[in-house]
Amino acid sequence: MIKILSDSLEELCTIEDLINPNIHEEINSTYTFSFSTMFDENTVFIKPPNIVEVDDDYFYIARVRRNHTTRGVEISVECEHVSYLMNEYENDIEEYEDTPAQIIAYLMGFTPQFMLNDCDFFDVVYFNPGKKSVRQCLFELANYVGGELVFNQYYVSLISQRGTDNGLELKIGENIVGITEEIDNRGDTYESYDIDVLDLSHLEGYEFLQKLNIGDTVRIVDPQLEIDIKLRVLSYDFNPFKKTLVHVQIGNLVRDFITYIKEVVEEVNKKVEPTPEPEPTNPYYLSEFRIGDEDCLIIPGVDITEKLRKQMTDGSPYTVDANVLYTDFDTMVGLFVSLKEKYNTFNLQIIESSIDGTNHLYTKDDLPALNTQKYPPSDGHTITIVAYQGEASGLTPKSDFQAYAVRFEKYIPDTDDYQIEFGKAVLTGTEITFKFENVYDDVMSVTVGTIGAV
């Protein structure tokens, strides 16, 4: 049974009599569902832009074909996963320099309903997708960092690798009835094996295929073709109701990283004439984070979003690397924080942490008072800002939020005084003054003796 939903996910009807229901999925590529059924009073709802709910996932109706025969009217339906709707939204940022999780969050911002669920990649990368659909950008990013996308309903995850190695073995004549080998040596060598499992329902031991998932590593054995190799499941056709596989493609996944790099190099080479350097893009939810005249958003390391996600996940501590330099206490007037217009509904939590571990918490409502406050206070150490959706009590590592933090650091100017190296000769009678600003308040002086060395 499948459910037919409106594009706002309101249930319209159910369809029970299905012919040849099939989910086809390929790693970092297609994800579709197809089926046929006979005409009845509920099939009037099988039309775009309605959505089919099957196997706890959503597929929008892309194509409907009605065939009237002596047996009645048969309706054939082709659906695409709702993630295909991201093809309707275009990325308009030429280049990104951020973590993959944050880049995906920016891309999701171009769509009205899609959200990031999980990401296994934390290092900052330079990504230059240009103007493409959001879905195309996601696949390019996955290929670029060597990850694999998982789509479920309106959530997107980028993980290091799908599937596991459970020691499964496919052997001709035992638990598979057909195998086609293809080796393509044009460019990167590509090995592929198409496995026919259509007739396995009557073979003893076929039940293990119910455990086979996309991305799993399996061993292929065919003595006659001299095949004995371990490769991954790249795609499969799957009956979601009988929980049986119809067709499996196994091979090595060739990523499009080289093509991506070539495109970037070609684009750079086209720029023969020097062009003005563009203004830096502000990738943050904030339009302003300023202390006095210090623009904190341009300080390297101010974004601690991924550090905070990791702390919320495993409790690991993190450091604040963005420094705001000061010469004396209370010399910087005002803390100014503003959200971009598209994030105006987000909440703000502002934490001022003292050296002694005391935290002072503020919200959006406290900003007018903070605009006149002087910084750094004598007990001030760090300021952390979290922009988030919903309630603070419901904040989790998978929530939509960004976090920023700065640390106050005393500015010590360079000195023009003489530098004396111990053991080196200097003029007799020279007085040298030492001042240890960050350690002691004492001032120590030494007068050079007749030997002429300190």
VMD Tcl script that draws the C-alpha trace (Angstrom):
set ca {
  {0.00 0.00 0.00}
  {1.14 3.51 -0.80}
  {-0.20 6.88 0.29}
  {-0.95 9.74 -2.10}
  {-0.22 13.10 -0.47}
  {-0.72 16.67 -1.57}
  {2.39 18.79 -2.08}
  {1.77 20.06 1.47}
  {1.89 16.41 2.70}
  {-1.84 16.16 3.43}
  {-3.04 12.57 2.90}
  {-5.47 12.32 -0.05}
  {-5.96 8.55 -0.44}
  {-4.26 5.15 -0.39}
  {-3.56 2.79 -3.31}
  {-3.44 -0.90 -2.39}
  {-3.33 -2.90 -5.63}
  {0.11 -2.23 -7.09}
  {1.74 -3.83 -10.12}
  {5.56 -4.07 -10.31}
  {6.42 -1.49 -7.62}
  {10.12 -0.70 -7.87}
  {12.54 1.66 -6.11}
  {15.73 2.33 -8.08}
  {18.64 4.02 -6.32}
  {22.22 4.68 -7.37}
  {24.97 6.17 -5.19}
  {25.29 9.92 -5.82}
  {22.86 9.70 -8.73}
  {19.27 8.65 -9.43}
  {16.59 7.84 -6.85}
  {13.18 6.97 -8.33}
  {10.02 4.94 -7.73}
  {7.72 3.43 -10.35}
  {4.53 1.36 -10.24}
  {1.34 0.56 -12.12}
  {-2.24 0.16 -10.91}
  {-5.73 -0.25 -12.34}
  {-8.10 2.71 -12.56}
  {-10.53 3.22 -9.62}
  {-12.03 6.10 -7.65}
  {-8.74 6.87 -5.90}
  {-6.50 7.02 -8.95}
  {-7.82 10.51 -9.80}
  {-5.30 11.73 -7.20}
  {-2.37 10.21 -9.11}
  {-1.20 13.38 -10.81}
  {1.39 16.12 -10.37}
  {2.20 17.87 -8.07}
  {1.03 15.20 -5.63}
  {3.50 13.04 -3.71}
  {3.73 9.29 -3.12}
  {4.76 8.09 0.33}
  {6.45 4.70 0.15}
  {9.05 2.96 2.33}
  {8.93 5.95 4.71}
  {10.13 8.30 1.97}
  {8.60 10.85 -0.42}
  {8.55 10.74 -4.23}
  {6.76 13.33 -6.31}
  {4.71 12.21 -9.30}
  {6.68 13.11 -12.45}
  {4.94 11.18 -15.24}
  {1.58 9.38 -15.58}
  {0.58 7.16 -18.50}
  {-2.93 5.70 -18.91}
  {-3.50 2.70 -21.18}
  {-7.07 1.57 -21.93}
  {-7.28 -2.13 -22.92}
  {-9.88 -4.88 -22.76}
  {-8.73 -5.55 -19.18}
  {-9.52 -1.98 -18.15}
  {-7.48 1.20 -17.69}
  {-3.94 0.59 -16.45}
  {-2.09 3.57 -15.02}
  {1.72 3.57 -15.16}
  {3.42 6.06 -12.84}
  {7.01 7.31 -12.69}
  {8.08 9.23 -9.59}
  {11.25 11.03 -8.61}
  {12.49 11.57 -5.08}
  {11.47 14.94 -3.66}
  {15.16 15.91 -3.62}
  {14.81 16.37 -7.41}
  {12.75 19.47 -6.57}
  {16.06 21.11 -5.63}
  {16.73 21.28 -9.39}
  {14.21 24.13 -9.44}
  {16.41 26.31 -7.18}
  {19.69 27.85 -8.31}
  {22.81 28.52 -6.30}
  {23.87 32.13 -6.92}
  {27.13 32.11 -4.93}
  {30.14 31.56 -7.20}
  {32.50 30.13 -4.60}
  {32.57 28.92 -1.02}
  {35.37 28.53 1.50}
  {33.90 26.72 4.50}
  {33.16 23.30 5.93}
  {31.00 20.99 3.77}
  {28.29 21.06 6.44}
  {28.12 24.84 6.32}
  {28.18 24.87 2.50}
  {25.22 22.47 2.45}
  {23.42 24.69 4.97}
  {23.93 27.68 2.62}
  {22.64 25.65 -0.34}
  {19.59 24.54 1.64}
  {18.89 28.22 2.25}
  {17.98 28.59 -1.44}
  {15.14 26.06 -0.98}
  {11.99 26.48 1.13}
  {11.90 23.08 2.85}
  {15.13 21.04 2.63}
  {17.48 20.73 5.61}
  {20.87 19.25 6.48}
  {20.61 16.13 8.63}
  {24.19 14.90 9.07}
  {27.69 15.49 7.73}
  {30.90 13.50 8.30}
  {33.26 16.17 6.92}
  {34.64 18.97 9.11}
  {37.65 20.46 7.29}
  {37.30 23.78 5.47}
  {37.33 23.37 1.67}
  {37.38 25.71 -1.32}
  {34.36 24.89 -3.50}
  {33.59 26.69 -6.76}
  {30.27 25.36 -8.13}
  {29.20 28.42 -10.10}
  {25.56 28.98 -11.00}
  {23.96 25.54 -11.00}
  {20.90 23.97 -9.45}
  {21.16 23.22 -5.74}
  {20.94 19.47 -6.41}
  {23.80 19.62 -8.93}
  {25.90 21.54 -6.41}
  {25.29 18.85 -3.78}
  {26.55 16.09 -6.10}
  {29.61 18.14 -7.08}
  {30.42 18.79 -3.43}
  {30.02 15.08 -2.58}
  {32.36 14.07 -5.41}
  {34.83 16.79 -4.48}
  {35.23 15.74 -0.82}
  {34.86 11.99 -1.56}
  {31.54 11.60 0.26}
  {28.18 10.04 -0.49}
  {24.76 11.68 -0.28}
  {21.76 10.20 1.49}
  {18.31 11.65 0.78}
  {15.40 10.88 3.09}
  {12.20 12.88 2.81}
  {13.33 16.53 2.98}
  {16.62 15.80 4.76}
  {20.10 15.63 3.20}
  {23.15 13.88 4.69}
  {26.73 13.77 3.41}
  {28.56 10.76 4.84}
  {31.96 9.23 4.19}
  {30.59 5.95 2.80}
  {27.24 4.18 2.61}
  {26.84 0.51 3.47}
  {28.95 -2.06 5.33}
  {30.95 -5.22 4.67}
  {28.97 -8.12 6.14}
  {30.98 -10.79 4.36}
  {28.23 -11.49 1.80}
  {29.21 -13.64 -1.20}
  {27.43 -13.87 -4.56}
  {28.33 -17.05 -6.47}
  {27.04 -18.07 -9.89}
  {24.89 -21.21 -9.74}
  {24.40 -20.97 -5.98}
  {22.65 -17.72 -5.08}
  {22.69 -15.72 -8.31}
  {21.35 -16.80 -11.71}
  {23.14 -14.38 -14.00}
  {26.14 -12.05 -14.08}
  {27.37 -9.58 -16.70}
  {30.95 -8.26 -16.45}
  {31.98 -4.91 -17.94}
  {35.47 -3.38 -17.78}
  {35.86 0.11 -19.24}
  {39.48 1.30 -19.53}
  {38.74 4.64 -21.21}
  {40.13 7.15 -18.73}
  {39.86 5.75 -15.18}
  {39.43 1.97 -15.17}
  {35.85 1.08 -14.29}
  {34.69 -2.43 -13.38}
  {30.99 -3.24 -13.22}
  {28.97 -6.40 -12.62}
  {25.23 -6.56 -13.25}
  {23.67 -9.26 -11.10}
  {20.32 -10.79 -12.10}
  {18.42 -11.75 -8.96}
  {14.95 -11.71 -10.51}
  {14.33 -15.46 -10.15}
  {15.94 -15.99 -6.75}
  {12.61 -16.19 -4.92}
  {12.52 -19.94 -5.51}
  {16.14 -20.61 -4.57}
  {17.16 -21.74 -1.12}
  {19.30 -19.16 0.65}
  {18.13 -16.10 -1.29}
  {16.80 -14.52 1.92}
  {20.24 -13.03 2.61}
  {19.58 -10.50 -0.15}
  {17.06 -8.83 2.14}
  {20.09 -7.69 4.15}
  {21.92 -6.29 1.13}
  {21.86 -2.49 1.00}
  {23.25 0.10 -1.35}
  {26.92 0.74 -0.66}
  {27.54 -2.70 0.89}
  {30.72 -4.55 -0.02}
  {30.19 -8.05 -1.46}
  {32.36 -10.77 -2.96}
  {31.57 -11.87 -6.55}
  {32.62 -15.39 -7.57}
  {32.32 -16.89 -11.07}
  {34.96 -19.59 -11.75}
  {34.24 -19.77 -15.49}
  {34.77 -16.02 -16.01}
  {37.67 -16.16 -13.51}
  {35.97 -13.57 -11.35}
  {36.76 -13.43 -7.63}
  {36.62 -9.85 -6.44}
  {35.17 -7.68 -3.67}
  {33.30 -4.57 -4.83}
  {30.45 -2.35 -3.65}
  {26.76 -2.23 -4.48}
  {26.49 0.90 -6.65}
  {22.78 0.64 -7.45}
  {19.81 -1.65 -7.01}
  {16.18 -2.14 -7.95}
  {14.10 -3.00 -4.94}
  {10.51 -4.09 -4.31}
  {9.60 -2.13 -1.14}
  {6.70 -4.42 -0.25}
  {8.17 -7.88 -0.78}
  {11.51 -6.57 0.53}
  {13.31 -8.30 -2.33}
  {15.97 -7.12 -4.76}
  {15.27 -7.35 -8.48}
  {18.55 -6.18 -9.94}
  {21.92 -5.20 -8.43}
  {24.87 -3.38 -10.00}
  {28.20 -3.92 -8.27}
  {31.42 -2.11 -9.13}
  {33.99 0.49 -8.17}
  {32.75 4.06 -7.74}
  {34.66 6.48 -9.96}
  {34.34 10.00 -8.65}
  {34.25 13.05 -10.86}
  {36.96 14.88 -8.91}
  {39.43 15.17 -11.83}
  {36.73 16.62 -14.10}
  {35.84 19.15 -11.42}
  {39.46 20.29 -11.04}
  {39.86 20.59 -14.84}
  {36.78 22.79 -15.05}
  {38.13 25.04 -12.27}
  {41.55 25.35 -13.99}
  {39.93 26.13 -17.36}
  {37.77 28.80 -15.75}
  {40.83 30.40 -14.13}
  {42.78 30.31 -17.41}
  {40.00 32.21 -19.17}
  {40.66 35.21 -16.92}
  {43.53 36.68 -18.93}
  {42.84 40.27 -17.95}
  {43.16 41.11 -14.26}
  {39.79 41.66 -12.65}
  {38.98 43.62 -9.51}
  {38.92 41.45 -6.41}
  {35.28 40.89 -5.40}
  {33.98 41.96 -2.06}
  {34.18 39.05 0.42}
  {30.90 37.15 0.72}
  {29.32 37.04 4.14}
  {28.23 33.40 4.55}
  {26.78 33.90 8.02}
  {23.27 34.17 9.42}
  {24.43 37.46 10.96}
  {24.70 40.66 8.98}
  {26.65 42.31 11.81}
  {28.75 41.23 14.78}
  {30.76 44.18 16.00}
  {32.45 45.22 19.27}
  {33.12 48.93 19.17}
  {34.74 49.48 15.77}
  {35.98 45.87 15.51}
  {34.17 43.83 12.81}
  {34.24 40.35 14.33}
  {32.80 38.58 11.28}
  {36.04 39.06 9.33}
  {38.27 37.64 12.08}
  {39.63 34.18 11.11}
  {38.14 31.42 13.22}
  {35.08 33.37 14.43}
  {32.70 30.61 13.19}
  {32.62 27.84 15.82}
  {29.46 26.11 14.51}
  {31.09 22.75 13.77}
  {33.12 22.87 17.00}
  {29.89 23.39 18.97}
  {28.11 20.59 17.06}
  {30.99 18.25 17.94}
  {30.87 19.29 21.60}
  {27.11 18.69 21.71}
  {27.70 15.25 20.13}
  {30.60 13.87 22.17}
  {31.28 16.48 24.87}
  {34.72 17.36 23.52}
  {35.94 20.84 24.54}
  {36.84 23.45 21.96}
  {39.07 26.52 21.81}
  {38.19 30.04 20.70}
  {40.73 31.13 18.08}
  {39.33 34.54 17.02}
  {41.05 37.32 18.96}
  {39.81 40.88 19.57}
  {42.81 42.99 20.56}
  {42.48 45.72 23.19}
  {44.85 48.18 24.84}
  {42.93 48.75 28.08}
  {39.70 47.75 29.81}
  {36.42 49.54 28.89}
  {37.89 51.24 25.79}
  {35.52 49.66 23.22}
  {31.93 50.90 23.30}
  {29.00 48.66 22.35}
  {28.21 45.13 21.24}
  {26.22 45.20 17.98}
  {24.58 42.05 16.60}
  {22.07 41.85 13.71}
  {20.52 38.94 11.80}
  {20.20 38.88 8.03}
  {16.65 39.54 6.82}
  {16.05 35.89 5.82}
  {16.96 34.79 9.37}
  {14.98 37.45 11.24}
  {12.79 34.79 12.86}
  {15.83 33.13 14.48}
  {16.60 33.64 18.15}
  {19.89 34.85 19.58}
  {21.73 33.73 22.68}
  {24.68 35.88 23.75}
  {27.07 34.50 26.37}
  {29.73 36.63 28.02}
  {32.18 34.34 29.84}
  {34.45 35.69 32.57}
  {37.93 34.44 33.36}
  {36.62 32.93 36.60}
  {34.10 30.80 34.69}
  {31.03 32.97 35.33}
  {28.64 33.23 32.36}
  {26.24 36.12 31.69}
  {23.40 35.23 29.31}
  {21.59 37.72 27.06}
  {18.96 37.53 24.28}
  {17.74 39.71 21.40}
  {15.82 41.86 23.87}
  {19.04 42.84 25.66}
  {20.78 44.20 22.56}
  {19.83 47.88 23.12}
  {21.52 47.76 26.52}
  {24.55 45.93 25.12}
  {24.93 48.66 22.44}
  {26.14 51.05 25.16}
  {28.13 48.61 27.28}
  {31.91 49.01 27.47}
  {34.34 46.23 26.54}
  {36.30 44.41 27.61}
  {35.19 44.44 31.24}
  {37.92 43.70 33.74}
  {36.49 40.21 34.22}
  {35.70 39.65 30.53}
  {37.25 36.82 28.55}
  {35.07 35.57 25.64}
  {31.81 36.45 23.90}
  {29.81 33.66 22.22}
  {26.75 34.20 20.01}
  {24.39 31.44 18.86}
  {21.76 32.15 16.16}
  {19.20 29.35 16.17}
  {15.67 28.41 15.19}
  {13.13 27.33 17.80}
  {13.74 27.10 21.53}
  {17.17 26.96 23.14}
  {16.09 23.94 25.19}
  {15.48 22.01 21.96}
  {18.90 22.74 20.44}
  {20.63 19.55 19.17}
  {23.66 18.87 16.92}
  {21.24 18.50 13.99}
  {19.42 21.79 14.64}
  {19.68 24.70 12.22}
  {22.05 27.12 13.95}
  {25.31 29.02 13.66}
  {27.69 29.91 16.48}
  {30.42 32.54 16.69}
  {32.95 33.35 19.42}
  {35.75 35.85 20.06}
  {38.32 36.12 22.83}
  {39.73 39.39 24.18}
  {43.52 39.55 23.90}
  {45.77 42.28 25.34}
  {47.69 44.14 22.62}
  {51.42 44.50 23.37}
  {53.10 46.96 20.97}
  {56.56 46.40 19.53}
  {59.34 48.21 21.45}
  {62.24 50.26 20.09}
  {64.36 49.57 23.21}
  {67.70 47.79 22.84}
  {67.59 44.01 22.84}
  {70.32 42.47 24.99}
  {71.37 38.89 24.52}
  {72.84 37.25 27.59}
  {76.55 36.46 27.24}
  {77.17 39.18 24.58}
  {79.39 42.22 25.19}
  {77.81 45.64 25.80}
  {79.09 49.02 26.95}
  {80.13 49.08 30.60}
  {77.74 51.06 32.81}
  {74.71 50.57 30.53}
  {71.48 50.25 32.50}
  {68.89 47.81 31.09}
  {65.31 47.80 32.31}
  {63.11 44.66 32.17}
  {59.37 44.82 32.56}
  {57.30 41.60 32.70}
  {53.84 42.94 31.80}
  {51.91 39.66 31.70}
  {53.66 38.04 34.67}
  {54.68 40.53 37.36}
  {54.14 44.20 38.10}
  {57.75 44.53 39.24}
  {60.37 46.37 37.19}
  {63.88 44.97 37.36}
  {67.02 46.81 36.25}
  {70.54 45.56 35.79}
  {73.73 47.67 35.44}
  {76.46 46.15 33.34}
  {79.71 45.58 35.22}
  {83.30 46.03 34.10}
  {83.39 42.72 32.29}
  {80.91 44.17 29.79}
  {78.51 41.24 29.63}
  {75.13 40.67 31.19}
}
mol new
graphics top color blue
foreach p $ca { graphics top sphere $p radius 0.5 }
foreach p [lrange $ca 0 end-1] q [lrange $ca 1 end] { graphics top cylinder $p $q radius 0.2 }
display resetview
